[in-house]
Amino acid sequence: MPDATLEELYREILLDHYRNPRHRGHLDDANHHADGSNPLCGDQVTVEARVGADGTIEAVTFTGVGCSISQASSSMMTVYVGGQSTAHALDGVQRFQQMMLAGEAPEDSDLGDIEALAGVAKFPARVKCASLAWKTLEQALRAADGGASAVTTDVKGVGDGGS
C-alpha cells in the first residue's frame, strides 16, 4: 500500500474516532478515576474505569475536551483496554509511549487502529495531545493498585461485617 494511501486510511480512522467517539461519557460505578490536562493546549480528559476483582477492566469511559488528536486517542484507548486485564492495559500504555517516541509501533505489539497515531511522533507538540488519555489511564490504574486500591477494599469492607 503506498504511503499516501496508508496516510489517508490513518486520517480516516482518526476522524472516525473523533467524530464518533467510543465509550464517551460518565461511568456511574467506576472504581478507578483520574483527571488529566495539557495546560499548553487546553486538552482535558477524565478517565473512569470499573475493574473487577480479577483485574479485568469491565468498563472504561472518558470525558473531556480537546483537539481531534486527544479526543480520537481517548476513544481508541478505551476500545483497546476494555475487557482486558489491567496488566495488559498498562503494557499497552508503555507500548503506546514507545510508539510516540519512535514514530512506529514496537515490532512485537499489535496495537491495531491505534497505530494510526504513529505519525503524530513527527510533531512533538502533538505527542502530548495523543498521550494524555493513556497517561491518565495509567494514573487511574496505578493509583488503584497503590493508595486508591482502598476504593475496592472499602467497598469490600462494607459488607464483610466490619464497622
Legacy VTK file of the C-alpha trace (Angstrom):
# vtk DataFile Version 3.0
C-alpha trace
ASCII
DATASET POLYDATA
POINTS 163 float
0.000 0.000 0.000
1.527 3.359 -0.970
2.356 5.791 1.824
-0.244 8.321 0.641
-3.000 5.690 0.744
-1.905 4.491 4.182
-1.792 8.054 5.486
-5.307 8.650 4.127
-6.553 5.485 5.840
-4.981 6.595 9.128
-6.525 10.037 8.746
-9.949 8.426 8.231
-9.515 6.248 11.337
-8.619 9.294 13.441
-11.519 11.330 12.093
-13.928 8.467 12.713
-12.871 8.202 16.378
-13.050 11.980 16.746
-16.479 12.322 15.151
-17.914 9.118 16.654
-16.056 8.599 19.936
-16.414 5.215 21.552
-17.117 4.911 25.290
-17.510 8.643 25.814
-19.481 9.516 28.939
-19.638 9.080 32.679
-19.378 5.660 34.358
-21.592 5.640 37.457
-20.000 2.606 39.108
-16.357 3.403 38.338
-13.861 2.273 40.945
-10.856 3.883 39.207
-10.722 7.519 38.172
-8.176 10.096 37.106
-8.172 13.543 35.589
-5.562 14.723 33.125
-4.851 18.006 31.448
-2.450 19.522 29.000
-2.337 23.191 30.021
-0.237 24.133 26.999
-3.030 23.399 24.521
-6.078 23.130 26.804
-6.807 19.396 26.421
-8.612 17.920 29.427
-9.683 14.319 29.974
-11.252 12.285 32.729
-10.882 8.510 32.578
-13.184 6.298 34.613
-12.967 2.519 34.806
-14.656 -0.341 36.553
-12.151 -3.074 37.303
-13.396 -6.428 38.530
-11.945 -8.419 41.404
-9.974 -10.489 38.874
-8.275 -7.357 37.481
-10.292 -7.221 34.271
-11.320 -3.807 33.005
-15.053 -4.417 32.766
-15.877 -0.903 31.523
-13.925 2.238 30.721
-15.097 5.675 29.648
-13.698 9.119 29.065
-14.995 12.657 29.083
-13.231 15.856 28.255
-12.452 18.484 25.704
-9.564 18.958 23.379
-8.203 18.728 19.896
-9.116 15.988 17.456
-5.940 14.043 18.250
-6.533 13.961 22.014
-10.189 13.028 21.625
-9.545 10.356 18.978
-6.721 8.893 21.066
-9.017 8.775 24.116
-11.641 6.891 22.132
-9.076 4.462 20.708
-7.613 3.853 24.156
-10.996 2.848 25.607
-11.564 0.366 22.779
-8.092 -1.119 23.256
-8.276 -1.644 27.041
-11.938 -2.574 27.504
-12.271 -6.205 28.545
-8.523 -6.565 29.097
-6.564 -7.122 32.285
-5.048 -4.119 33.991
-1.607 -5.637 33.292
-2.399 -5.767 29.558
-3.695 -2.182 29.675
-0.564 -0.911 31.453
1.603 -2.789 28.951
-0.400 -1.081 26.195
0.344 2.305 27.763
4.077 1.531 27.609
3.861 0.305 24.014
1.907 3.419 23.063
4.564 5.645 24.615
7.274 3.719 22.739
5.351 4.328 19.524
5.115 8.044 20.285
8.899 8.193 20.731
9.850 6.006 17.769
7.156 7.024 15.289
6.160 3.420 14.713
4.607 0.645 16.746
7.004 -1.744 18.503
7.510 -4.849 16.344
6.211 -7.245 18.980
2.915 -5.443 19.526
-0.426 -5.354 17.809
-1.952 -2.004 18.601
-4.437 -2.247 15.729
-6.063 1.046 14.752
-4.005 2.836 17.400
-1.058 2.589 15.027
-2.819 5.334 13.064
-1.434 7.700 15.704
2.203 6.784 14.975
2.554 9.739 12.603
1.921 12.118 15.497
5.518 11.457 16.595
6.620 13.755 13.741
5.007 16.644 15.616
6.456 16.771 19.156
3.923 19.338 20.360
1.082 16.946 19.429
2.592 13.901 21.174
1.284 15.276 24.472
-2.198 15.508 22.951
-2.116 11.881 21.824
-0.599 10.650 25.101
-2.907 12.441 27.537
-5.633 9.777 27.801
-3.087 6.970 28.033
-1.167 8.640 30.847
-4.426 9.431 32.612
-5.496 5.784 32.350
-2.129 4.742 33.756
-2.552 7.159 36.663
-6.033 5.784 37.402
-4.915 2.146 37.328
-1.674 2.668 39.246
-3.369 4.763 41.933
-5.865 1.952 42.335
-3.007 -0.512 42.818
-1.415 1.781 45.375
-3.347 4.207 47.552
-6.640 4.173 45.666
-6.995 0.395 45.822
-8.707 1.283 49.089
-11.748 2.061 46.928
-12.102 -1.671 46.253
-11.093 -2.549 49.810
-13.543 -0.008 51.287
-16.395 -1.360 49.166
-15.472 -4.917 50.165
-15.216 -3.891 53.810
-18.753 -2.504 53.886
-20.457 -5.881 53.656
-17.964 -8.113 55.452
-19.098 -7.398 58.980
-16.683 -4.551 59.568
-17.823 -1.326 61.203
LINES 1 164
163 0 1 2 3 4 5 6 7 8 9 10 11 12 13 14 15 16 17 18 19 20 21 22 23 24 25 26 27 28 29 30 31 32 33 34 35 36 37 38 39 40 41 42 43 44 45 46 47 48 49 50 51 52 53 54 55 56 57 58 59 60 61 62 63 64 65 66 67 68 69 70 71 72 73 74 75 76 77 78 79 80 81 82 83 84 85 86 87 88 89 90 91 92 93 94 95 96 97 98 99 100 101 102 103 104 105 106 107 108 109 110 111 112 113 114 115 116 117 118 119 120 121 122 123 124 125 126 127 128 129 130 131 132 133 134 135 136 137 138 139 140 141 142 143 144 145 146 147 148 149 150 151 152 153 154 155 156 157 158 159 160 161 162
